[in-house]
Amino acid sequence: MAQNLTLKVSGLGHSLTLNVSPSATLGDVMKEVESKTSLPAGYQRLIGPGLKRTVDEDVTLESLGIQDRTKFLLLHSKNFADDQKGILAITEIQKEISQLEANIK
């Protein structure tokens, strides 16, 4: 049985240490990052050894040659940039709703 890998992921104001199986997929790692940062997997881009610009999320860490103590840089994906305008609009609407609720009380 393969020993778990310790991965370091940092960027966007986060510094994480993940403990995952070599048979975990890149998608599994992204879900773990999401659970610790609230940044949806679809908005993540991980940069590190073995990762090309477009990597299938179903590929295992082992098949990518990822080893113990590998470090990754966490960035926003193109999807995040594309959706940023909508996210900002929703954030503004949420602020307005909160202000209206405060005025009602």
C-alpha positions as CSV (number, residue, x, y, z in Angstrom):
1,M,0.0,0.0,0.0
2,A,1.4,3.4,-1.0
3,Q,2.1,6.0,1.7
4,N,0.1,9.2,1.6
5,L,1.5,12.3,0.1
6,T,1.9,15.6,1.9
7,L,1.2,18.5,-0.5
8,K,1.7,22.2,0.1
9,V,-0.8,24.5,-1.6
10,S,-0.4,28.3,-1.3
11,G,-1.7,31.3,-3.1
12,L,-4.6,33.7,-3.1
13,G,-4.0,34.3,0.6
14,H,-4.1,30.6,1.6
15,S,-1.4,28.3,2.8
16,L,-2.6,24.7,3.1
17,T,-1.1,21.3,3.8
18,L,-3.0,18.4,2.4
19,N,-2.5,14.7,3.1
20,V,-3.7,12.6,0.2
21,S,-3.3,9.2,-1.4
22,P,-1.1,8.9,-4.5
23,S,-4.2,7.4,-6.2
24,A,-6.2,10.6,-5.5
25,T,-7.1,12.5,-8.6
26,L,-6.3,16.1,-9.3
27,G,-10.1,16.7,-8.9
28,D,-9.9,15.2,-5.4
29,V,-7.1,17.6,-4.5
30,M,-9.2,20.5,-5.9
31,K,-12.2,19.4,-3.8
32,E,-10.0,19.3,-0.7
33,V,-8.7,22.8,-1.5
34,E,-12.4,23.9,-1.9
35,S,-13.3,22.5,1.5
36,K,-10.5,24.4,3.2
37,T,-10.8,27.7,1.2
38,S,-14.4,27.9,-0.1
39,L,-13.0,28.6,-3.5
40,P,-15.0,26.3,-5.9
41,A,-12.9,23.7,-7.7
42,G,-14.0,25.2,-11.0
43,Y,-12.4,28.5,-10.1
44,Q,-9.1,26.9,-9.1
45,R,-5.9,26.6,-11.2
46,L,-3.1,24.6,-9.6
47,I,0.4,25.1,-10.9
48,G,3.1,22.7,-10.0
49,P,5.4,20.0,-11.3
50,G,3.7,17.6,-13.7
51,L,0.8,19.9,-14.3
52,K,0.3,21.3,-17.8
53,R,-2.0,24.2,-18.6
54,T,-4.9,21.8,-19.2
55,V,-4.9,18.7,-17.2
56,D,-7.8,16.2,-16.9
57,E,-9.1,16.4,-13.3
58,D,-9.6,12.6,-13.4
59,V,-5.8,11.9,-13.7
60,T,-4.2,10.5,-10.5
61,L,-1.3,12.2,-8.7
62,E,0.7,9.1,-9.1
63,S,0.3,9.1,-12.9
64,L,1.4,12.8,-13.0
65,G,4.5,11.9,-11.1
66,I,3.6,14.0,-8.0
67,Q,5.7,13.1,-5.0
68,D,5.6,13.7,-1.3
69,R,6.2,17.3,-0.2
70,T,5.3,18.7,-3.6
71,K,4.3,22.4,-3.6
72,F,1.6,23.9,-5.7
73,L,0.6,27.5,-6.5
74,L,-3.1,28.2,-6.2
75,L,-4.4,30.8,-8.7
76,H,-7.8,31.7,-10.1
77,S,-8.8,29.8,-13.2
78,K,-10.0,31.4,-16.5
79,N,-13.6,30.5,-15.3
80,F,-13.2,32.7,-12.3
81,A,-12.0,35.6,-14.5
82,D,-14.9,35.1,-16.9
83,D,-17.4,35.1,-14.0
84,Q,-15.8,37.9,-12.0
85,K,-18.1,40.6,-13.3
86,G,-21.2,38.6,-12.3
87,I,-19.7,37.7,-8.9
88,L,-19.1,41.4,-8.2
89,A,-22.7,42.3,-9.2
90,I,-24.0,39.6,-6.9
91,T,-21.8,40.8,-4.0
92,E,-23.1,44.3,-4.5
93,I,-26.7,43.1,-4.5
94,Q,-26.0,41.1,-1.3
95,K,-24.7,44.2,0.4
96,E,-27.8,46.1,-0.6
97,I,-30.1,43.4,0.8
98,S,-28.2,43.4,4.0
99,Q,-28.6,47.2,4.3
100,L,-32.3,47.0,3.6
101,E,-32.7,44.2,6.2
102,A,-30.8,46.4,8.7
103,N,-33.1,49.4,7.9
104,I,-36.2,47.2,8.5
105,K,-35.1,46.2,12.0
